[in-house]
Amino acid sequence: MIESKQPILQVDSLSVKKCDDQTSTTKYIIDNISFSIQLSEFFTILGENGSGKSTLAYSLIKLLKPSAFEISGEIIIKGQRILELSESNLNVIRKNEVSYIFQNPYSSFDPIRRIGNQLFNSKSGSSSEIMSEHFNSLKLNSDNNILKKFPFQLSGGMLQRISAVRAVLSNPKLIIADEPTSALDKPISNLFMEYLLTYMKKSGAAVLFITQDFDLAVKYSSRIGVLKDGVLHSIHNQNQFLKSHNDVYLEKLINSYKYIYRTEK
């Protein structure tokens, strides 16, 4: 278990502007937000479509195109000031400290390389026995020649679960999961979340889970931050989140969730 009082991720006064050269206009996608994540914490950013969630996720490890976006503020991962690092030093962070699970799993795999070659290239050097254990945890049939297939031969849901395996096999200190369950059904979504939670507990790493799924956020998070129109409205511990708040937007969000939950029950 890794122990440290220093946050694995510290975000201070982060703003992201989208620049449009054709119209010479700029728009704030992320507007002056601050938060931190400790090791052994499952931290969730919850927001609707268009709230800026994915832009936030991409900005944390500088995956946004510099020609289209302007990032200001401070992002610190394991003591490293991300916005000041060279691309080569950034790649070291991306390879050794942070794993990223994209919303679209097809975008994160090389389409002309077999799945097995991409998984076994992780720094863990995992054996086939360990791989089978991970696959079984996510109800992936390890005897179904998955490792010999190309990404396009697998369903999106299956490939997303393999994305989680690849993220964990790298043994990162931080996993950033950008709406990873959006294309998964509820039972598989819960399985996916349990898999990430188990890794967090065993390794002492942290998970930043980005989602619009209220139910998953409430069920699995240590803390939840609510993002709307690029503004971080509030951050609450899991056991305080569903209680009454002064924030009008958050209160409406919670009341909607409670109504849906009662209806489904």
SEVO-916229 format. One record per residue (C-alpha): x, y, z. Coordinates in steps of 0.5 Angstrom, whole numbers, padded with zeros to 4 digits, always signed. Last residue first. Layout:
residues N
XYZ...
This chain:
residues 265
-0076+0001-0014-0075+0004-0021-0080+0010-0019-0076+0011-0013-0070+0011-0016-0072+0016-0021-0075+0021-0016-0069+0020-0012-0064+0022-0018-0069+0028-0020-0069+0030-0013-0061+0030-0013-0060+0034-0019-0065+0039-0017-0061+0040-0011-0055+0040-0014-0057+0046-0019-0060+0050-0013-0054+0050-0009-0056+0050-0002-0055+0043+0000-0060+0038+0003-0057+0031+0003-0055+0026-0002-0048+0028-0002-0046+0027+0005-0045+0020+0006-0041+0020-0001-0036+0026+0001-0038+0033-0002-0035+0037-0008-0039+0043-0010-0041+0047-0017-0035+0046-0021-0036+0050-0027-0035+0048-0034-0042+0049-0036-0044+0044-0030-0039+0040-0026-0041+0036-0019-0035+0034-0015-0036+0027-0012-0032+0024-0006-0031+0017-0004-0035+0014-0010-0038+0008-0011-0045+0008-0010-0047+0015-0011-0043+0016-0018-0045+0009-0020-0053+0012-0019-0051+0019-0022-0049+0016-0029-0046+0023-0032-0039+0020-0031-0032+0022-0030-0028+0017-0025-0021+0019-0022-0018+0013-0019-0013+0013-0014-0007+0008-0012-0007+0004-0006-0005-0002-0010-0010-0007-0007-0016-0002-0005-0015+0002-0012-0015-0005-0016-0021-0007-0012-0025-0001-0014-0023-0001-0021-0026-0008-0022-0032-0006-0018-0033-0001-0023-0033-0005-0029-0037-0011-0025-0042-0005-0024-0042-0003-0031-0043-0010-0033-0049-0011-0029-0052-0004-0032-0051-0005-0039-0044-0002-0042-0044+0004-0047-0043+0010-0042-0039+0005-0037-0032+0008-0039-0034+0016-0038-0027+0018-0038-0023+0014-0033-0017+0017-0031-0013+0012-0027-0007+0014-0022-0001+0011-0019-0001+0006-0025+0000-0001-0025+0001-0002-0032-0003-0008-0032-0009-0004-0029-0010+0000-0035-0009-0006-0040-0015-0009-0036-0019-0003-0036-0018-0003-0043-0020-0010-0044-0027-0008-0041-0028-0003-0046-0026-0008-0052-0032-0012-0049-0037-0007-0049-0035-0004-0056-0035-0011-0059-0029-0015-0061-0027-0016-0068-0025-0009-0070-0020-0009-0064-0016-0015-0067-0016-0022-0064-0011-0027-0062-0012-0024-0055-0019-0026-0055-0018-0033-0057-0024-0035-0053-0021-0039-0047-0020-0032-0043-0027-0031-0043-0028-0024-0041-0033-0024-0035-0029-0018-0032-0026-0021-0026-0025-0027-0031-0021-0023-0035-0016-0021-0030-0015-0028-0027-0014-0030-0035-0008-0024-0035-0005-0027-0029-0004-0034-0032-0002-0031-0038+0004-0028-0035+0004-0020-0034+0010-0016-0036+0008-0011-0032+0011-0005-0036+0005-0007-0041+0007-0010-0048+0003-0016-0046-0003-0012-0047-0002-0009-0054+0001-0016-0057-0005-0020-0054-0010-0015-0057-0007-0016-0064-0004-0010-0068-0007-0007-0074-0013-0003-0070-0008+0000-0065-0012+0001-0059-0014+0007-0055-0019+0010-0060-0023+0004-0061-0025+0004-0053-0029+0010-0054-0030+0013-0047-0022+0013-0046-0019+0009-0040-0013+0013-0038-0007+0010-0034-0002+0015-0030+0004+0014-0027+0009+0010-0031+0007+0011-0038+0003+0018-0038+0008+0021-0033+0014+0019-0038+0010+0021-0044+0010+0028-0040+0018+0028-0039+0018+0027-0047+0013+0032-0048+0017+0038-0044+0014+0039-0037+0011+0046-0035+0004+0044-0036+0004+0038-0032+0008+0041-0026+0010+0034-0023+0009+0033-0015+0006+0026-0016+0001+0030-0021+0001+0037-0021-0004+0041-0025-0004+0049-0025-0008+0055-0028-0008+0056-0035-0010+0052-0041-0011+0054-0048-0015+0050-0053-0015+0049-0061-0007+0050-0063-0005+0046-0057-0009+0040-0058-0012+0037-0052-0008+0031-0049-0005+0035-0044-0005+0030-0038-0010+0034-0034-0013+0037-0040-0016+0031-0043-0020+0029-0037-0023+0037-0036-0025+0037-0044-0028+0030-0042-0032+0033-0037-0034+0040-0040-0041+0040-0038-0043+0039-0045-0047+0032-0043-0049+0032-0036-0044+0032-0030-0041+0028-0025-0033+0028-0023-0032+0022-0019-0026+0021-0014-0024+0014-0012-0019+0015-0006-0013+0011-0004-0008+0016-0006-0011+0023-0005-0015+0027-0010-0015+0035-0011-0019+0040-0013-0020+0047-0016-0024+0050-0022-0023+0056-0026-0027+0056-0032-0027+0049-0036-0030+0050-0043-0029+0058-0043-0030+0060-0050-0026+0064-0055-0027+0068-0061-0023+0070-0067-0028+0067-0072-0024+0063-0076-0019+0062-0071-0023+0059-0066-0020+0058-0059-0023+0054-0054-0021+0056-0047-0019+0051-0041-0019+0054-0034-0015+0051-0028-0015+0055-0022-0011+0049-0018-0011+0042-0020-0007+0037-0015-0007+0030-0017-0003+0025-0013-0005+0029-0007+0001+0029-0002+0000+0026+0005+0003+0020+0002+0002+0012+0003+0003+0007-0002+0000+0000+0000
